[in-house]
Amino acid sequence: MCRPYRRLVDRLRAQALPCWICGHNINYKPYGRRHPLAFTLDDETPLSKGGDLLDPATPVAHTDAATASGGRCR
């Protein structure tokens, strides 16, 4: 799973999309995974409820925005 995931991350980073939850721009420079403004892949349908993280339509978000939603379907 590592390579397909990395390819998806690289492709989404290159698009420089805003956070799909809050709408603000994401700074795509590496902050470290735990920084609240760090880039992360989110999932519209949580993985625990059958979502697919490798879906090409996976939205991007800030870490804090994705964490705040906490596994709830949006």
N, C-alpha and C positions, 0 to 999 in steps of 0.2 A: 504493500500500500504506500510505501514511502515515496517512490518516484511519481506515481500519478498524483498524489497529494501535493508534492513539491511543484509539479508542473502547473497544477491548478492555482496554487498560491502565487507562483510567479506570473501567471497570466492575469490574475485579478489585481495584483500589485501594479502591473504595467498599465492597467486601465485607470488607476488613480480615482476610483469612484468614491463618493462620499458615504458616510455611515448610513446604512439603510434604516436604522432605528431612529437616530436623532437628526439626520440630515446634514450634520456638520462635516467639514472636510477632515480627512484623516491624514496625519503626517506619516507617510510611509517609510520614513527613515527608521532604522531599527532602534527601538526604545528598550527592548527587553520584554519578554512575554508578560510580565506582571504590571507593567506601566498602564495606568488607566486609559491613556490615549493611544496605546499600541494597536496596530492593525491585527485583526483576527477574522477568521471565517466564522460566520454564524450559520444557523440553519433555521429556515422557516418552520420546518417540522423537526422537533428535537430528535436526536438520534435514538433516545430512549423510547420514542413513539414511532419508530420506523423511518426516520429521515435518512438522507444519504448525503454525507459530507463531500462526496466526490461529484455531486451533481454540478454541472457547469453553470447552473443558475444560482449557485450558492451565494448569498449576499455577503458583503463585507461590513464590518462594524468596528467600533472602538471596543476594547476589552471591557471597559466598565459598562457600556450600554448593553453588550451581549450578556454579561454576568448578571446585570440587574433584571433581565427578563427571565433568567433562571429556569430554562427548560419548559416554559409555557409556550403553547402554540400562539402565534400572532395572527 
